[in-house]
């Protein structure tokens, strides 16, 4: 079995994720999260979740069944925590590859 097939069969969705946000004064914690952008690794479908100024903190997906792929996951995790989503369980951080 190829690795991508294995990943695809283990999760409901495999999504690349990027967040846009403004740092706090320490430049370490997202102060204002603007949006989340998800791209499905297998279908190419793109989903944008604009959150700036909204008070609905409903999670975007069932994070137990989704693999999130990101580059430098600390930024995305900070955004999830700021939006009261908790830390998603399944994260693949491509930053460690470089």
N, C-alpha and C positions, 0 to 999 in steps of 0.2 A: 504494500500500500504506500502510495506517495504521501509525503508529509502534508501537502495542502489538502489532500483528500481526508487525511486523518483529522486535521483541524476543522474542516468543513463538517465532518460527521459528529464532532464533539460538542458543537455549539449551535444554538438556534440561528445566530448571526455572528459574523466576524466583521467588525467595523473599524476602519481607520478613523480616528477622532482628533480634532484640533479645536482648541478653545481660543477665543480672543478675550482679553481682559486688561484691566489697568491695575498695576501693582499698588500696594500701600506704600507708605513712606519708607519702609525698610527694604523695599524692592525684593521681598521674599514671599509675600502672601497676596493672592488676588484680592483686591479691594472691591472692584466692580467687574462682574463677569458680563460680557456683552453677548456672546453667543457660543454655541457648540455646533460644530459641523461634523457630520458623520458621512463616511463613504463606505458602502458595502463592498468588501474585498472581492466577492464573487459575482455580484450582479452589477456593480458600478453605480447603483442608486445612491443619490446624495440627499441627505436630510439636514435641514438647518433648523436649529432651535434657538430663537432669539429670546433671551431671558432678561436683558437689561431693563430695569424699571418694573418688572413684573413681580408679583407676590405669590405666584403659583409655583410651588417647589416640588411638583410631582416628578418622580424619576422618568427619564425618557424611555427606558426599556426595563425589562426584567434583567437586572445586571447579573443575576445568578446564571443566566443562560446565554450570555453574550460575551464574546472575547473582544476587548478593545485594544487596538494597536495604535501606539502613539510614539512620538519622538520626544523624549524628556518628560516622562509621565508625571513628574512632580508638579508641573504646571497644570495638567489636566486634573490630577487628584485634588489640588488646591481649589480648582474651580468647582468640582463636584462637592467638596466639603463646604465651600462658600454658599452653594445652592441647596444645602441640607440634604444631599443625596447619599451621604456616607461615601465610603471608599468602595468603588466597584471591585468585585472579587477577582475577575479575570482580566489582567492587563499584561500586554506584551510591549515592553519598552524597547524600541529600536535604538535608543541612544547608546545603550551599552555596546552596540555593534561598532561604534566609532570610537 
